[in-house]
Amino acid sequence: MPHTMSRMGDVLAGFHAVWEFESDSVLIRYERGIRTPKLFQALGERRVPLAALEGVTLTRGRRGTVALQLQPRAGADPLMEAAAGQLPEGADPYRLVLPAERETLAEYYADELKVLLTESGPTDGYLVAAPEPPLQFKAYDGKASFDGTHVRFRWSWTGASSAKWKAGDQKFAVSELTGVEWRSPEVFEGHLRLLRPESAGAAPAQADQDPAAVVFGLGYGPVHESLPFAAAVLAAVRECGTAPVPAVTAATRAADPARRDPADIAERIRHLGELHQAGLVTDEEFAAKKAELLAEL
């Protein structure tokens, strides 16, 4: 009798993760360790229904490796929807890297999966579970928490702008939201912004001036904390059904032309200088970000 993945428990182990193939899903267990991406460690394990996938590829990797890559359908996974293409290859939770000598085995599983994947195109709802609340993370200008029904921002006196202090600590019901905009902290600054009906069509405020956003990067709200948070809020918004969750595009992530408060710019540059002196930012990164901030005056 030929071997097929309809039998429960087939396992493929790679670097940083183990994939267990079942009749209707792939269970991904991420390893813990110094070299394992922190996002993988934060996710722990994920069950991905085959209905959430539309493809699988196998490619040659670097330094004698091969990579098995699952392709989720658009709208199937709140984590990937929140990430909006911003994750680097090494932090892709749908990518399994294996030694090159296991290429034949990986090719077998890829071929078996291709037979089982019968769905394609956008999904009507999320098919992969989001991280479960309560969740929280420390941003540069405050602390964000989510209990499943409300998102709260508590501002930090050392990092929050005067605009946020004037607005006071914030509390948002999921039913009031239309989505979440997450921007990766590539070098110094990323943000998580809560989207509401009244903000639709309007030019977004600078994240550090917007009481509906928190700013983070380099030790404050890193990817492995802020992205699962964003995914959980997105899933709750979709479940609430108050409004469709808008996709985050390059246009929505574009820099806002509005000018910042000079005092806030000075504070950002001071903090950037501290990171530079501590060796957390290179000379090139410091110069580039400083010039970027000064250009906003």
DRENKELO-224042 format. One line per 4 residues: number of its first residue (from 1); their letters; for each residue x, y, z of N, C-alpha, C. Coordinates in pm, whole numbers, plus 32768, in hexadecimal, padded with zeros to 4 digits. Each point is the difference from the previous one (the first is absolute). Last residue first. Example, Ala and Ser with C-alpha at 12.3 -4.5 7.8 and 13.67 -1.06 7.14 Angstrom:
! residues 2
2) SA) 8505 7F1F 82C4 8052 8077 8006 7FB3 806D 8049; 801D 7DC4 7FF9 7FA7 8077 8000 805A 8078 8000 .
END
This chain:
! residues 297
297) LEAL) 8482 9AB1 83F5 7FEB 8080 8044 7FC2 8065 7FA1; 8097 7E3D 7F92 7F73 800E 8023 7FE1 8081 804A; 81BA 7F65 7F7C 7FB6 8025 7F88 7F6B 8017 801C; 812A 7F5E 814F 8014 808F 7FE8 7FB1 802F 7F87 .
293) LEAK) 8003 7E30 8062 7FB6 804C 8065 800B 8096 7FE8; 80FB 7EE3 7EEC 7F71 7FEB 7FE8 7FAA 8052 8060; 81D4 7FF1 803C 7FDE 8053 7F8D 7F6B 7FF6 7FE0; 80A3 7EEA 8150 8005 808B 802D 7FDA 805D 7F8F .
289) KAAF) 802B 7E38 7FA0 7F85 801C 804A 7FFE 8090 8032; 8184 7F6A 7F19 7F8C 7FFB 7FA8 7F7F 8025 8049; 819A 7FDF 80F4 8002 8072 7FA5 7F83 8005 7FA9; 8039 7E8B 8120 7FED 807B 804D 7FF8 8079 7FA3 .
285) EEDT) 8069 7E5E 7F46 7F74 8005 8028 7FE1 8081 804C; 81C1 7FAE 7F8B 7FAF 8018 7F88 7F6C 800D 8022; 8131 7F8B 8157 8017 808A 7FD4 7FA7 8023 7F89; 7F3B 7E80 812F 8080 8018 7FBF 800D 8093 7FDA .
281) VLGA) 7EEB 7F22 81A5 7FE9 803A 7F7C 8088 801F 7FC4; 7FED 7F48 81A9 7F8A 7FBD 7FCA 7FDD 8032 7F75; 8162 8090 814C 8026 7F9E 7F9B 7F8B 7FB5 7FC2; 8018 817B 8145 7FFA 7F7B 803D 8025 7F92 7F9D .
277) QHLE) 7FE2 81C6 7F78 806E 7FF7 8060 8005 7F75 8041; 7E9A 805D 7EDE 807E 7FFF 7FB5 8077 7FEF 805E; 7E54 8037 80B8 800B 7F7B 7FC3 8083 7FF3 7FB3; 7F9C 81A4 80B1 801B 7FA2 806D 8010 7F72 7FCA .
273) GLHR) 7F7E 8152 7ED4 808B 800F 8026 8027 7FA1 8071; 7E3E 8018 7F7B 804D 7FBD 7F98 8096 8006 8021; 7EDB 80F3 8110 7FF4 7F70 801B 8052 7FAF 7F9A; 7FEA 81CE 7FBD 8049 7FE4 807C 7FFD 7F6B 801F .
269) IREA) 7F01 809A 7E99 808E 8000 7FDE 8055 7FE3 807C; 7E32 802E 803C 801C 7F88 7FB2 8095 7FF7 7FDE; 7F65 8183 80D4 7FFD 7F91 805E 8020 7F7C 7FB7; 7FD3 8188 7F00 8079 8007 8052 8008 7F8A 8061 .
265) IDAP) 7E7B 8032 7F01 806F 7FDA 7FAA 8081 7FFD 8051; 7E84 80A3 80D4 7FF9 7F6F 7FF2 8071 7FCC 7FA8; 7FD1 81CD 8030 802A 7FC7 8080 7FFD 7F67 7FFA; 7F60 80FC 7E8B 8092 8001 800C 8032 7FC3 8082 .
261) DRRA) 7E35 7F69 7F11 8029 8064 8061 8098 7FFC 800D; 7F3C 7F52 7E31 7FFD 7FDF 808E 8025 807A 8053; 7F09 7FDB 7E05 807A 801E 804A 7FEF 7FDC 8094; 7F0B 7F1E 7E37 7FF0 805F 806D 8081 8010 8050 .
257) PDAA) 7FAC 7EC9 7E87 8047 807C 7FE9 7FF5 8064 8072; 8008 7DD6 8011 7FA1 806D 7FFE 804A 8084 7FEF; 809A 7E07 7F53 8014 8068 8066 7F9A 806F 7FEE; 7F88 7E0B 7F69 8055 806D 7FD5 8007 806B 806A .
253) RTAA) 7EF6 7E63 7FFA 8075 8007 8056 805B 8074 7FDB; 7E75 7F9A 7F0D 7FD4 8022 8087 8074 8007 8060; 8054 7F81 7E3F 7FCD 8089 8005 7FD7 8028 808D; 808B 7E47 7F9C 8071 805B 8006 7FD1 808F 800A .
249) TVAP) 7EA3 7EB0 80BB 8050 8005 7F87 8075 805E 8012; 7E77 7ED2 811D 8066 8066 8010 8059 7FFA 7F85; 7DE2 7F77 8032 8089 7FD1 7FF0 8061 8073 800F; 7E15 7FE8 80F5 8048 802E 7F89 808D 7FC9 7FFA .
245) VPAT) 7E31 7F38 80D9 8087 8025 8028 804D 802D 7F85; 7DD9 8026 8056 806C 7FB1 7FC4 8087 8032 802E; 7E64 803A 814C 802B 8039 7F80 806B 7FA7 7FC6; 7F0B 7F83 8187 7FCE 808A 7FF5 8022 803E 7F79 .
241) GCER) 8053 7E33 80DA 7FB3 8017 7F87 7FCA 808B 7FF0; 8109 7ED5 814B 7F98 805D 802A 7FA7 8025 7F8A; 817C 7EFB 7FB6 7F97 7FB1 8042 7F8C 8058 802B; 817D 80CF 7F46 7FBA 7FB2 7F9A 7F8D 7FB0 803E .
237) VAAL) 8118 80EC 8124 7FB2 805E 7FAF 7FAF 7FB4 7F97; 812E 7F0C 8102 7F8D 8029 8052 7FA6 8060 7FB3; 8195 7F79 7F3A 7FA3 7F8F 8006 7F83 8024 804F; 815F 813D 7FF0 7FC1 7FF0 7F7D 7F97 7F91 8002 .
233) VAAA) 810A 8039 817E 7F9D 806B 7FF4 7FB7 7FF6 7F7A; 8161 7ED6 804A 7F92 7FE1 805A 7F92 8069 7FF8; 8192 8045 7F0F 7FB1 7F94 7FC6 7F87 7FDE 8056; 813D 813B 809E 7FB3 8037 7F91 7FA5 7F96 7FC3 .
229) FPLS) 8128 7F6F 814C 7F9E 805C 803A 7FA5 8036 7F92; 8176 7F02 7F7F 7F93 7FAC 8033 7F90 8053 803F; 8177 80FD 7F74 7FB6 7FC4 7F90 7F95 7F9E 802E; 812C 80DD 813C 7F9C 805A 7FC5 7FAF 7FBF 7F90 .
225) EHVP) 8167 7F14 80E6 7F99 8028 805E 7F90 804F 7FBC; 8181 7F63 7F13 7FC5 7F88 803B 7F98 8020 806A; 80FA 8162 7F1C 7FA4 7FB8 7FA9 7FBB 7F8D 8047; 80AA 8182 8145 8036 7FC1 7F89 7F99 7FAB 7FB7 .
221) GYGL) 8000 8169 8187 7F98 7FC5 7FAD 8036 7FBF 7F82; 816B 80F1 80D8 7F7A 8028 802A 7F9B 7FC3 7F9F; 81CF 7FBA 7FC3 7FF0 7FE8 808E 7F78 8027 8035; 8068 807F 7E34 807E 7FEA 8048 7FED 7FF6 8097 .
217) GFVV) 7E49 80AC 7F38 8076 7FD9 7FB4 8079 7FF4 8059; 7DD9 80F1 7FDE 805E 7FA2 803C 8076 7FE6 7FA4; 7E03 8125 807B 807A 7FFD 7FB1 8064 7FA3 8043; 7DC0 8043 7FE8 8078 7FFA 8054 8078 7FEC 7FA4 .
213) AAPD) 7DDF 80D0 7FCB 8076 7FB5 7FD2 806A 7FFE 806C; 7E5F 80FF 7FFB 7FD2 7F7A 7FDB 8074 7FAA 7FCE; 802E 81D2 807B 7FDB 7FB5 8078 7FCB 7F74 7FE4; 8165 8139 7EE3 7F7A 7FC7 7FF6 7FDF 7FAF 807E .
209) QDAQ) 81AA 80D3 7F84 7FA2 8068 8027 7F70 7FCB 8008; 817D 7EFC 7F71 8022 802C 8087 7FA7 8072 8030; 7FC9 7F49 7E46 7FE2 7F9C 8066 8020 8030 808D; 7F5E 814A 7E7B 807F 7FBF 801E 7FE9 7FA4 8078 .
205) APAA) 7E4E 8049 7EF0 805C 8053 804D 8084 7FB6 8012; 7EB7 7FA5 7E54 801E 7FD9 808A 8060 8062 8043; 7E8A 806C 7E7E 8090 7FE9 800A 8021 7FDF 8091; 7E19 7F83 7F47 804D 8074 802F 8094 7FDC 8005 .
201) GASE) 7EA4 7EC1 7F8B 800C 8067 7F99 8052 8078 8028; 7F40 7EE6 818A 8000 7FD0 7F76 8007 8074 7F9E; 7FDA 800C 81EC 8082 801C 7FC3 8006 7FD5 7F6E; 7E81 7FBE 8124 8013 8090 7FEB 8085 8023 7FBE .
197) PRLL) 7F89 7E35 807B 7FB1 8034 7F8F 801C 8093 7FE4; 8191 7EF1 80DB 7F74 8017 8027 7FB3 803B 7F8B; 81F5 7EEF 80A1 7FB3 8045 7F99 7F6D 8005 802A; 81FF 7FD9 80FE 7F78 7FCD 7FFC 7FAF 8053 7F9E .
193) RLHG) 8227 7F99 8019 7F96 8064 8000 7F78 7FBB 7FF8; 8231 7FB7 8067 7F82 7FB7 7FFA 7F92 8068 800F; 8231 8016 7F5F 7F89 8029 804C 7F8F 7F9C 7FEF; 824A 8074 7FE3 7F8D 7FC3 7FC0 7F85 8032 804A .
189) EFVE) 8237 807B 7FE4 7F78 8021 8024 7F99 7FB5 7FAC; 81ED 7FC6 7FEB 7FED 804A 807C 7F6F 800A 8029; 8095 7EDD 7E93 807D 802D 803E 7FE5 803C 8087; 7E9B 7F20 7F25 8071 7FD4 7FAF 8086 8029 803D .
185) PSRW) 7E09 7FA4 80A8 806C 8059 802E 8082 7FDC 7FBA; 7DFC 7FB6 7F39 8074 7FC0 803D 8067 8067 802C; 7DE5 8042 7FE2 8078 801E 7FB3 8078 7FC6 8048; 7DBD 7FD8 7FE9 807E 7FDD 8043 8075 801D 7FA5 .
181) EVGT) 7DCE 806B 804E 8072 8017 7FA7 807F 7FE5 8051; 7DD7 7F67 8025 807F 8022 8040 8068 8015 7F93; 7DB4 8011 8028 8078 7FB5 7FE0 8079 8033 804C; 7E36 809A 8033 7FF2 7FC3 7F7C 807B 7FAF 7FD9 .
177) LESV) 7EFA 80A8 81F4 8072 7FFC 7FA5 7FDC 7FC2 7F79; 7EF3 802C 81A0 8015 8086 7FC9 8068 8000 7F8F; 7F8C 7E7B 8109 7F8C 8023 7FAE 800D 8089 7FC0; 813E 7F5D 813E 8011 7FBF 7F7E 7F8F 8028 7FA1 .
173) AFKQ) 808C 8151 8181 7FB4 7F84 7FF4 8016 7FC7 7F75; 814F 814C 8121 7FB3 7FEE 7F86 7FB7 7F79 8003; 8123 818E 8139 7FBC 7F7F 8007 7FA4 7FF5 7F87; 81C3 8146 80D8 7F96 7FE0 7FA2 7FC8 7F74 8016 .
169) DGAK) 810F 81C1 810F 8001 7F71 7FE1 7F84 7FDC 7FB0; 8080 81FB 7FCA 7FF0 7FA4 8070 8007 7F6F 7FD3; 802E 81C6 7F17 7F8D 7FA8 7FE5 7FE5 7FA1 8073; 8178 811E 800D 7F87 8052 8005 7F83 7FAB 7FEC .
165) WKAS) 81A5 7F33 7FD3 7FE7 8021 808B 7F81 8054 800F; 8096 7F9B 7E52 7FC8 7F8A 8040 7FE3 8019 8093; 80D1 8152 7F04 7F79 7FEB 7FCA 7FBD 7F88 8044; 81C6 806A 805C 7FA3 8059 8049 7F71 7FEB 7FCE .
161) SAGT) 8144 7E5C 7FCE 7FFF 808C 7FD3 7F9C 8051 8052; 810B 7E3F 80B8 7F88 802E 7FBA 800A 8094 7FDB; 8154 7EFE 8104 8002 7FF2 7F6F 7F8B 803A 7FB6; 805E 7FF5 81ED 8084 8012 7FC3 7FFD 7FFE 7F68 .
157) WSWR) 7E81 7FB1 811C 8029 808D 800F 8088 801A 7FC0; 7E87 7E94 7F60 8079 8007 8051 802F 8091 8008; 7DFA 7F1B 7FA6 8074 804B 7FD1 8072 8002 8065; 7E6E 7E9C 7F79 8026 8051 8074 8085 8043 7FDF .
153) FRVH) 7E53 7EFA 7EEF 8084 803C 7FF7 8016 8055 807D; 7EA3 7E4B 7F55 8022 8071 8056 808E 802E 7FE6; 7E40 7ECA 7F28 808E 8020 7FF6 8019 807C 8054; 7E66 7E6E 800E 802F 808A 7FFF 8098 8006 7FF1 .
149) TGDF) 7F10 7E60 7FF6 7F92 805A 7FDE 802B 8092 7FF8; 8138 7E9F 805A 7F9F 7FB9 7FAD 7F8C 8055 7FD5; 8183 8094 80FD 7FC1 7F96 8050 7F9B 7FAF 7FB2; 81D6 814E 7FC8 7F86 7FD5 7FBE 7FC6 7F8A 804C .
145) SAKG) 818F 81BB 8016 7FC9 7F83 8033 7F7C 7FE4 7FB9; 81E6 8155 8004 7F87 7FD5 7FBD 7FD1 7F7C 803C; 8146 81C3 8092 7FE8 7F70 800F 7F7B 7FE0 7FBF; 8173 81A5 7F8D 7F96 7FD2 8059 7FF9 7F69 8007 .
141) DYAK) 8136 8106 7EEC 7FB5 806D 803E 7F8E 7FD2 805A; 812C 7ECD 7F1C 8059 806E 8028 7FB3 806A 804F; 7F36 7E1A 8023 802B 8051 7F90 805C 806F 8033; 7F54 7E08 80BC 8030 8085 8023 8033 8046 7F83 .
137) FQLP) 7E71 7E75 803D 808C 8019 7FE2 8022 8090 8023; 7E67 7E49 8026 8031 8086 801C 8090 800D 7FD0; 7E11 7EAE 801B 8084 801C 7FC9 8028 808D 8026; 7E74 7E55 8082 8036 8089 8005 808E 8009 7FCA .
133) PEPA) 7F0F 7F15 7ECF 8013 8060 806C 7FEF 7FBC 8087; 80A7 7EFF 7E34 7F91 801B 805B 8023 806C 8066; 809C 7FA2 7DE7 802C 7FF2 808C 7F90 802B 805E; 7F4A 7F56 7E35 8058 806D 802C 8033 7FE2 808D .
129) AVLY) 7F5A 7E94 7E74 7FE2 8044 807E 8067 806B 8021; 7F5C 7F5E 7E13 806C 7FE2 805E 7FE7 8051 807E; 7EDF 8038 7E9A 7FFD 7F70 8013 806E 7FD0 805F; 7EC9 81DE 7F7F 807F 7FC7 802A 7FEF 7F6A 8019 .
125) GDTP) 7EBA 80D9 7E99 8020 801B 808C 8084 7FBE 8022; 7F54 7FF7 7E49 7F96 8054 8038 801B 8026 8090; 8189 7F9E 7E82 7F9F 7FBA 8056 7F98 8063 8034; 8140 7FFE 7E22 7FE4 8038 8085 7F99 7FAD 804C .
121) GSET) 8114 7EF2 7E8B 7FBD 8081 8005 7FE4 802C 808E; 8014 7DF3 7F91 8055 806F 7FD9 7FB0 8082 8008; 8008 7DAD 8070 7FC4 8085 800A 8064 806B 7FD2; 805B 7E21 802B 7F99 8010 7F98 7FC0 808A 8001 .
117) LLVK) 81AC 7EAC 80BB 7FD6 808C 8001 7FA3 801B 7F8B; 80D7 7E53 8048 7F98 8018 8064 7FCB 8090 8001; 8168 7F65 7EE3 7F89 7FB2 7FDF 7F8B 8023 805C; 81A9 80BC 8051 7FC6 803A 7F87 7F81 7FB7 7FD7 .
113) LEDA) 810B 7F5C 8168 7FAD 8073 8023 7FBA 803A 7F86; 8136 7EA2 7FC3 7F88 7FCF 8044 7FA1 8072 8023; 81A5 806A 7F48 7FA9 7FC2 7F9C 7F7F 7FCD 803D; 8148 80AD 8121 7FCC 806B 7FAD 7F9F 7FC9 7F98 .
109) YYEA) 80EB 7ED0 810D 7F94 8042 804A 7FC3 8072 7FAF; 8174 7F22 7F45 7F8F 7FA3 800E 7F8A 8043 8046; 8195 80E8 7FE4 7FBB 8000 7F7F 7F88 7FA3 8004; 8120 8009 8171 7FB1 807B 7FFB 7FB0 8007 7F7E .
105) LTER) 812C 7E9C 8032 7F90 7FF0 805C 7FA5 807B 7FFC; 818B 8013 7F07 7FA6 7F9B 7FC7 7F85 7FEC 8057; 815D 811F 809B 7FB3 8039 7F91 7F9D 7F9D 7FC6; 8159 7FF4 8172 7F74 7FD6 8013 7FA6 8035 7F91 .
101) EAPL) 81D8 8063 8023 7FF6 7F6F 7FF1 7F71 7FCD 8017; 807C 81D0 803D 7FF0 7FD9 7F74 7FF2 7F6A 7FEE; 7F58 80F2 81C6 8081 7FE1 7FC0 7FE8 7FCC 7F72; 7E88 8146 80BB 8035 7F7B 801F 808B 7FF1 7FC1 .
97) VLRY) 7E4D 817A 8087 8084 7FEE 7FC6 8039 7F7B 8031; 7E04 80FB 7FC5 804B 7F9B 804A 8085 7FE8 7FB7; 7E4F 8183 801E 8078 7FD2 7FB9 804E 7FA1 805A; 7E76 8114 806D 7FD6 7F99 7FA1 8076 7FC5 7FB2 .
93) PDAG) 801B 8172 8141 7FD3 7F88 8048 7FD2 7F8F 7FA6; 8178 8194 7FC4 7F82 7FD4 7FC3 7FD2 7F7F 8044; 819F 810E 803E 7F98 8004 8067 7F78 7FD7 7FC9; 8193 8021 7EF3 8024 7FAC 8070 7F99 7FFC 806F .
89) EPLQ) 7FD0 811D 7E7A 7FF6 7F72 7FDD 801A 7FA5 8078; 7F46 81E5 8070 8072 7FCE 7FB1 7FF1 7F6A 7FEC; 7E57 8151 8040 8058 7FA3 8045 8075 7FD7 7FA7; 7E81 8121 7F84 8074 8042 803B 8061 7FA1 8047 .
85) GAAA) 7E37 7FC9 7F14 8079 7FF1 7FB0 807E 803C 803B; 7E50 8006 80E9 7FF6 8043 7F7E 8082 7FFE 7FB1; 7F58 7F80 81DA 808B 8015 7FD5 8007 8044 7F78; 7E5B 7F7F 80B4 8038 8070 804C 808E 8020 7FD1 .
81) EMLP) 7F32 7E8B 7F48 7FBA 8078 7FD2 8035 807B 8049; 809C 7E5B 8080 803B 8029 7F81 7FBB 807A 7FC7; 7F53 7F4E 818F 808C 8024 8017 8040 8033 7F80; 7E43 7F4F 7FFE 800A 808A 8031 808F 802D 8018 .
77) DAGA) 7F44 7E91 7E98 804E 8005 807C 800C 8091 802F; 7F10 7F86 7E6D 7FEF 7F86 8051 803F 800B 8089; 7FF7 8143 7E78 7F97 800C 8066 7FEE 7F87 8058; 80ED 7FA4 7E3D 7FEA 8089 8030 7F8C 8001 8063 .
73) RPQL) 8116 7E3E 7FD5 7FA2 804D 7FB0 7FEF 808C 803C; 81CD 7EDF 8040 7F78 8012 8034 7FAA 8051 7FA0; 81BA 7EC0 7FC1 7FC7 807E 7FD0 7F71 800F 8032; 81F1 7EE9 8089 7F6F 7FFD 7FF0 7FCF 808A 7FD6 .
69) QLAV) 81F4 7F01 7FD6 7FB4 807A 8017 7F6C 7FEA 7FE6; 820B 7F13 8059 7F77 7FDC 7FDF 7FA8 8076 8029; 8228 7FCD 7F8D 7F93 8040 804B 7F7A 7FD5 7FC8; 8237 7F61 802E 7F8B 800F 7FAA 7F90 803A 8056 .
65) TGRR) 8249 7FF6 8016 7F7B 7FED 8038 7F97 8004 7F91; 8200 8062 8011 7FD7 7F74 8003 7F7B 7FE6 8041; 80AA 81C7 7FCB 8057 7FAC 8052 7FCD 7F71 800F; 7E86 8136 7F55 808D 8021 800F 8048 7F96 8053 .
61) GRTL) 7E47 7F7C 7EDE 8022 806E 8058 8095 801A 8003; 7E71 7F1F 7EA0 8084 7FF3 803A 801D 807C 8054; 7E00 7F55 7FB9 806D 8047 7FBD 8084 7FE4 8046; 7DC8 7F7D 7FCD 807E 7FD1 8038 8071 8041 7FB1 .
57) TVGE) 7DC4 805A 806E 8075 7FFD 7FA8 8077 7FCA 804C; 7DB5 8033 8001 8079 7FDB 804A 8072 7FFA 7F9B; 7DCB 80C2 8042 8075 7FD2 7FB7 8072 7FDB 805C; 7E4A 80A6 8087 7FE6 7FF2 7F71 8079 7FD0 7FB1 .
53) LAAL) 7F03 800B 821D 8076 8002 7FAA 7FD9 7FF1 7F6D; 7EDA 7FE1 8187 803C 8085 8007 8075 8011 7FA1; 7F12 7E63 8042 7FA7 805C 7FBA 8036 808F 8001; 80CF 7E9F 80F4 8024 7FFB 7F72 7FA9 805F 7FAF .
49) PVRR) 806B 806F 8204 7FA9 7FA8 7FB1 802C 8001 7F6D; 812B 805A 81BA 7FD9 8041 7F84 7FA8 7FA0 7FAF; 80C7 8061 8211 7FC0 7F9D 7FAA 7FC9 804A 7F87; 81A3 8068 8174 7F8D 802F 7FB1 7FC9 7F8D 7FAE .
45) EGLA) 8167 8093 81C4 7FD1 7FA1 7F9C 7F85 8038 7FBD; 8159 8121 80E8 7FF7 7F7D 8041 7FD8 7F92 7F9F; 8047 8204 7FF9 7F8C 7FBB 7FC8 7FEE 7F75 803D; 8179 810D 8073 7F86 803C 8036 7F84 7FB7 7FCE .
41) QFLK) 81A5 7F83 7F57 7FF4 7FD8 808C 7F81 8036 803E; 806A 8083 7E4B 7FDB 7F73 8004 7FEC 7FD2 808F; 80A1 81B2 7FBF 7F74 7FF7 7FD7 7FD1 7F6F 8005; 81C7 8064 804D 7FAB 8019 8074 7F6C 7FF9 7FDD .
37) PTRI) 8182 7EE2 7EFD 7FC4 8087 7FFF 7F9D 8012 8073; 8194 7EA9 8033 7F78 8000 7FCA 7FC9 808D 8001; 81AC 7F7E 80BB 8001 801F 7F72 7F77 8000 7FC0; 8046 7F99 81D4 803F 8081 7FE7 7FF6 8027 7F6D .
33) GREY) 7E82 7EC1 80BB 8092 7FFD 7FFF 8037 8088 7FDA; 7E2A 7EAA 7FDA 8034 806C 8052 8098 7FF4 8002; 7E79 7F5C 7E7D 805F 7FDF 8069 8026 807C 8050; 7E25 7F8A 7EF4 807D 804C 7FF7 8059 7FE0 8077 .
29) RILV) 7E64 7F03 7EE0 8035 8016 8087 8088 8043 7FF4; 7E2A 7F9D 7EC6 8089 8033 8002 8027 801C 8091; 7E87 7ED7 7ECB 801C 8033 8086 8093 8027 8003; 7E7D 7FC1 7E6E 808E 7FF2 8021 8013 8040 8089 .
25) SDSE) 7E31 7F13 7F05 804B 8072 8031 8095 7FE0 800B; 7E96 7EC6 7F8F 7FC0 807D 7FD9 804E 807C 802A; 8099 7E34 8045 7FA6 7FEF 7F8D 7FC4 8083 7FD0; 81DC 8018 80E9 7F88 7FB6 8023 7FA1 8003 7F8A .
21) FEWV) 8229 8067 8095 7F9A 8000 7F98 7F8B 7FA7 802B; 819B 812D 80F5 7FB9 7F81 8007 7F89 8005 7FA1; 81F6 810F 8057 7F7C 7FFE 7FC2 7FC5 7F74 800B; 8187 8143 810B 7FD8 7F79 7FD7 7F74 8009 7FC7 .
17) AHFG) 81C0 8172 805E 7F73 7FD7 8004 7FF1 7F6F 7FD6; 81AE 80FB 801E 7FA5 8058 8049 7F6E 7FD2 8007; 8129 7F18 7E95 803B 805F 805E 7F90 8056 803B; 7F4C 7E35 7F6B 8062 8059 7FC2 8042 8057 8068 .
13) ALVD) 7EAB 7E25 7FB2 8048 805A 805A 8068 8050 7FB3; 7E1E 7EDA 7FB6 8076 8030 7FB9 8042 8069 8058; 7E6E 7E53 8021 804A 8070 8039 8079 8021 7FAA; 7DF9 7EED 8026 807A 800D 7FB2 8048 807F 802B .
9) GMRS) 7E46 7F68 80B3 807E 7FFB 8048 807E 8002 7FAE; 7E11 7F3D 7F5D 8023 8066 8062 8090 7FEE 802E; 7F32 7F83 7E15 801C 7FBF 8080 8032 806A 8061; 7FAF 806F 7E4C 7F7E 7FF0 8041 800F 7FB7 8084 .
5) MTHP) 815D 805D 7EBA 7FF7 8052 8078 7F76 7FFD 803D; 80E9 7E5D 7EEE 7FC6 8084 7FE6 7FF8 804C 8083; 80D8 7E1F 7EFC 8001 8059 8074 7FC7 8086 7FD9; 7F82 7E13 7F1B 8056 8075 7FF9 7FF1 8058 807B .
1) M) 7FC7 7DE1 7FEA 7FAB 8077 8000 8058 807C 8000 .
END
